[in-house]
Amino acid sequence: MVETDNIFHLHLVSDSTGETVDGVARACIAQFPDVRAHEHVWSLIRTDAQLARVLADIERNPGIVLYTVFDSDIRRKLEEGCRRLQVPHSHVLDNTVTMMAGYLGQQSRGRTGALHKMDEEYFSRIEAIDYTLSHDDGQSGWDLEEADVVIVGVSRTSKTPTSVYLANRGIKTANIPFVPGCPLPPELDKLKKPLVVGLIKDVDQLVSIRKNRLRQIERGEGGDYVDPVAVRDEVHQARRYFTDRGWKIINVTRRSIEETAAMILATMYDRRGH
């Protein structure tokens, strides 16, 4: 190691935005909690002059080199430089692309920046994120028909993080809290396009999570919000309300946000006949 026993230099090189190699690097580093990477990020490396600066920095700060470079000439020169400097280096997508090429019986095209092309899918995802953030926790209930998914749930059922996760998949998602005694937007009963999903959770876990939340924000005893009898009635009311309207009901008690989102996506695609 160059600096200390638990710090090393990590060079991330890309001829595009660098998002892919950065994501892979972070996933790998997470497997080694006792070490820390000193990252050198090099994106949009497409000329010999740019590559020369990269190699000069690698020589000054030897370490691991990870890259997503599809231009054959730049890639060859980068690999030759790494071999000359005797530093470990790896194209993070090589094995996967090679496996897919073999299975599909086709050669990959080596398209620079193909993974991050500013295409319709990219803008759709940005639009979904904007919509979701402006429709969090019951906001902007007047245009719910534009949503792909509307999540209704009792407090502390991870409505917001689930919505944001879906938005990052390009799914416009609104979420609305179910609060006993507070009427839900009348638009909900008129929706045609969106999938409406009701989230509930086991009473004991709800009470525990809500008590922890109140302690974090230093808010008193909480009254009915954490009273087991009241919470049980709240969950019962929610389930009955969702059932009466034929909404998909998901008990998120033992489910991660990703699992809940996957169930919503599967239901949405099945509803659309995909």
C-alpha positions as CSV (number, residue, x, y, z in Angstrom):
1,M,0.0,0.0,0.0
2,V,1.2,3.5,-0.8
3,E,-0.1,5.6,2.1
4,T,-1.1,3.4,5.1
5,D,-2.0,-0.3,5.5
6,N,-5.7,0.5,5.0
7,I,-5.6,3.2,2.3
8,F,-4.9,2.5,-1.4
9,H,-5.0,4.4,-4.7
10,L,-7.9,3.5,-7.0
11,H,-7.9,4.9,-10.5
12,L,-11.3,4.9,-12.3
13,V,-10.9,5.5,-16.0
14,S,-13.7,5.9,-18.5
15,D,-14.2,7.2,-22.0
16,S,-17.8,8.1,-21.0
17,T,-19.3,9.6,-17.8
18,G,-17.6,7.1,-15.5
19,E,-20.8,6.2,-13.7
20,T,-20.6,2.5,-14.5
21,V,-17.0,2.0,-13.3
22,D,-17.7,4.1,-10.2
23,G,-20.7,2.0,-9.3
24,V,-18.8,-1.3,-9.8
25,A,-15.9,0.1,-7.8
26,R,-18.1,1.1,-4.8
27,A,-19.8,-2.3,-4.8
28,C,-16.4,-4.0,-4.6
29,I,-14.9,-1.7,-2.0
30,A,-17.9,-2.3,0.2
31,Q,-16.7,-5.9,0.5
32,F,-13.6,-4.6,2.3
33,P,-14.8,-2.5,5.2
34,D,-11.4,-2.1,6.8
35,V,-9.8,-0.3,3.8
36,R,-10.4,3.1,2.2
37,A,-9.8,4.0,-1.4
38,H,-8.1,7.2,-2.4
39,E,-10.0,7.7,-5.7
40,H,-8.6,9.2,-8.9
41,V,-11.6,9.7,-11.2
42,W,-10.9,10.1,-15.0
43,S,-13.9,10.5,-17.2
44,L,-14.3,11.3,-20.9
45,I,-10.8,10.0,-21.7
46,R,-10.8,10.0,-25.5
47,T,-7.4,11.4,-26.7
48,D,-3.8,10.4,-26.3
49,A,-3.1,13.7,-24.5
50,Q,-5.8,12.9,-21.9
51,L,-4.5,9.4,-21.5
52,A,-1.0,10.6,-21.0
53,R,-2.1,12.6,-18.0
54,V,-3.9,9.5,-16.6
55,L,-0.8,7.3,-16.9
56,A,1.4,10.0,-15.4
57,D,-0.9,10.1,-12.3
58,I,-0.9,6.3,-12.1
59,E,2.9,6.4,-12.1
60,R,2.9,8.9,-9.3
61,N,0.3,7.1,-7.3
62,P,0.5,3.4,-8.1
63,G,-2.6,1.4,-7.3
64,I,-5.5,-0.5,-8.8
65,V,-6.9,0.7,-12.2
66,L,-10.5,-0.1,-13.1
67,Y,-11.8,1.1,-16.4
68,T,-14.7,1.1,-18.9
69,V,-13.0,2.1,-22.2
70,F,-14.5,0.9,-25.4
71,D,-12.3,2.7,-27.9
72,S,-9.9,0.0,-28.9
73,D,-6.8,2.2,-29.5
74,I,-7.2,4.1,-26.1
75,R,-7.9,0.9,-24.3
76,R,-4.8,-0.8,-25.8
77,K,-2.5,2.1,-24.8
78,L,-4.0,2.2,-21.3
79,E,-3.4,-1.5,-20.8
80,E,0.2,-1.2,-22.2
81,G,0.8,1.6,-19.8
82,C,-0.5,-0.3,-16.8
83,R,1.6,-3.3,-17.7
84,R,4.7,-1.1,-18.1
85,L,4.0,0.4,-14.6
86,Q,3.2,-3.1,-13.2
87,V,-0.1,-2.0,-11.7
88,P,-3.2,-4.3,-11.6
89,H,-5.9,-3.3,-14.0
90,S,-9.2,-4.6,-15.2
91,H,-12.0,-3.7,-17.6
92,V,-15.0,-4.1,-15.3
93,L,-17.5,-5.2,-18.0
94,D,-15.2,-7.6,-19.9
95,N,-16.5,-10.9,-18.5
96,T,-20.1,-9.9,-18.7
97,V,-19.9,-8.6,-22.3
98,T,-17.9,-11.7,-23.4
99,M,-20.5,-14.0,-21.8
100,M,-23.4,-12.1,-23.4
101,A,-21.7,-12.1,-26.8
102,G,-21.1,-15.9,-26.6
103,Y,-24.7,-16.5,-25.6
104,L,-26.2,-14.2,-28.2
105,G,-23.8,-15.3,-30.9
106,Q,-22.9,-11.7,-31.7
107,Q,-20.0,-9.4,-31.3
108,S,-20.3,-6.4,-29.1
109,R,-20.0,-3.1,-30.9
110,G,-17.8,-1.3,-28.4
111,R,-19.9,1.8,-28.4
112,T,-18.3,4.6,-26.4
113,G,-20.9,6.1,-23.9
114,A,-23.6,3.7,-25.1
115,L,-24.6,2.9,-21.5
116,H,-25.4,6.6,-20.7
117,K,-26.8,7.9,-23.9
118,M,-29.1,10.9,-23.3
119,D,-32.1,9.0,-24.8
120,E,-35.8,8.8,-24.2
121,E,-35.3,6.4,-21.3
122,Y,-32.9,8.9,-19.5
123,F,-35.3,11.8,-19.7
124,S,-38.2,9.5,-18.7
125,R,-36.4,8.7,-15.5
126,I,-35.6,12.3,-14.7
127,E,-39.3,13.2,-15.3
128,A,-40.4,10.3,-13.0
129,I,-38.1,11.6,-10.2
130,D,-39.4,15.1,-10.5
131,Y,-43.0,13.9,-10.4
132,T,-42.3,11.6,-7.4
133,L,-40.6,14.3,-5.3
134,S,-43.4,16.7,-5.9
135,H,-46.0,14.1,-5.0
136,D,-44.5,12.9,-1.8
137,D,-46.6,12.5,1.3
138,G,-49.9,13.6,-0.2
139,Q,-48.6,16.7,-2.0
140,S,-50.0,17.8,-5.4
141,G,-53.0,15.5,-5.3
142,W,-54.7,17.2,-8.3
143,D,-52.9,15.3,-11.1
144,L,-52.7,11.8,-9.7
145,E,-53.9,10.4,-13.1
146,E,-50.5,11.1,-14.5
147,A,-48.8,8.7,-12.1
148,D,-47.9,5.1,-13.0
149,V,-48.3,4.1,-9.4
150,V,-50.0,5.6,-6.4
151,I,-49.0,4.3,-3.0
152,V,-51.3,4.7,0.0
153,G,-50.1,3.5,3.4
154,V,-50.2,3.9,7.1
155,S,-47.4,5.8,8.7
156,R,-43.9,4.2,8.8
157,T,-44.5,1.7,5.9
158,S,-41.6,3.2,3.8
159,K,-43.8,5.0,1.3
160,T,-41.3,7.6,0.4
161,P,-38.2,5.4,0.0
162,T,-40.2,2.9,-2.0
163,S,-41.5,5.7,-4.2
164,V,-38.0,7.1,-4.8
165,Y,-36.7,3.6,-5.7
166,L,-39.5,3.2,-8.3
167,A,-38.8,6.7,-9.6
168,N,-35.2,5.8,-10.3
169,R,-36.6,3.0,-12.5
170,G,-38.6,5.6,-14.5
171,I,-41.9,4.9,-12.7
172,K,-43.9,8.1,-11.8
173,T,-45.0,7.4,-8.2
174,A,-47.2,9.4,-5.8
175,N,-47.6,8.4,-2.2
176,I,-50.4,9.4,0.2
177,P,-50.6,8.7,4.0
178,F,-53.6,6.8,5.4
179,V,-54.5,8.7,8.6
180,P,-57.6,7.6,10.6
181,G,-60.2,10.4,10.5
182,C,-58.5,12.2,7.6
183,P,-60.3,11.8,4.3
184,L,-58.1,10.7,1.3
185,P,-58.2,12.6,-1.9
186,P,-61.5,11.9,-3.7
187,E,-59.5,11.6,-7.0
188,L,-58.2,8.2,-5.8
189,D,-61.6,6.6,-6.5
190,K,-61.7,7.9,-10.0
191,L,-58.2,6.9,-11.2
192,K,-58.0,4.8,-14.4
193,K,-54.4,4.7,-15.5
194,P,-52.3,4.3,-12.2
195,L,-51.9,1.2,-10.2
196,V,-53.0,2.0,-6.6
197,V,-51.2,0.0,-3.9
198,G,-52.0,-0.1,-0.2
199,L,-49.1,-0.7,2.3
200,I,-49.7,-2.1,5.8
201,K,-47.4,-3.5,8.4
202,D,-47.8,-5.8,11.5
203,V,-49.0,-3.9,14.5
204,D,-46.1,-4.8,16.9
205,Q,-43.4,-3.7,14.4
206,L,-45.4,-0.5,13.6
207,V,-45.6,0.4,17.3
208,S,-41.9,-0.3,17.8
209,I,-40.8,1.7,14.7
210,R,-43.1,4.6,15.6
211,K,-41.7,4.7,19.2
212,N,-38.2,4.8,17.9
213,R,-39.1,7.6,15.5
214,L,-40.6,9.7,18.3
215,R,-37.5,9.2,20.4
216,Q,-35.4,10.4,17.5
217,I,-37.3,13.6,17.1
218,E,-37.8,14.0,20.9
219,R,-41.6,14.0,20.7
220,G,-43.4,12.9,23.9
221,E,-45.4,9.7,24.3
222,G,-47.3,9.8,21.0
223,G,-50.8,8.9,22.2
224,D,-52.8,6.8,19.7
225,Y,-49.9,6.9,17.2
226,V,-48.1,4.3,19.3
227,D,-51.0,2.8,21.3
228,P,-51.2,-0.9,20.3
229,V,-55.0,-1.0,20.4
230,A,-55.3,2.2,18.3
231,V,-52.6,1.1,15.8
232,R,-54.4,-2.3,15.4
233,D,-57.6,-0.5,14.6
234,E,-55.7,1.8,12.2
235,V,-54.3,-1.1,10.3
236,H,-57.7,-2.8,10.2
237,Q,-59.3,0.3,8.8
238,A,-56.6,0.7,6.2
239,R,-56.9,-3.0,5.1
240,R,-60.7,-2.7,4.9
241,Y,-60.4,0.6,2.9
242,F,-58.0,-0.9,0.5
243,T,-59.9,-4.1,0.1
244,D,-63.2,-2.3,-0.6
245,R,-61.6,-0.6,-3.5
246,G,-59.9,-3.6,-4.9
247,W,-56.4,-2.2,-4.5
248,K,-53.3,-4.4,-4.3
249,I,-52.3,-4.8,-0.6
250,I,-48.7,-5.4,0.4
251,N,-47.7,-6.2,4.0
252,V,-44.2,-4.8,4.2
253,T,-43.3,-6.2,7.6
254,R,-40.6,-8.5,6.5
255,R,-39.8,-7.0,3.1
256,S,-37.0,-4.7,2.1
257,I,-37.8,-1.6,0.0
258,E,-36.4,-3.4,-3.0
259,E,-38.7,-6.4,-2.4
260,T,-41.8,-4.1,-2.0
261,A,-40.9,-2.2,-5.2
262,A,-40.4,-5.5,-7.1
263,M,-43.9,-6.7,-6.1
264,I,-45.3,-3.3,-7.3
265,L,-43.5,-3.6,-10.6
266,A,-44.6,-7.1,-11.1
267,T,-48.2,-6.2,-10.4
268,M,-48.0,-3.1,-12.7
269,Y,-46.5,-5.1,-15.6
270,D,-49.0,-7.9,-15.2
271,R,-51.8,-5.4,-15.2
272,R,-50.4,-4.0,-18.5
273,G,-50.1,-7.4,-20.0
274,H,-46.3,-7.4,-20.1
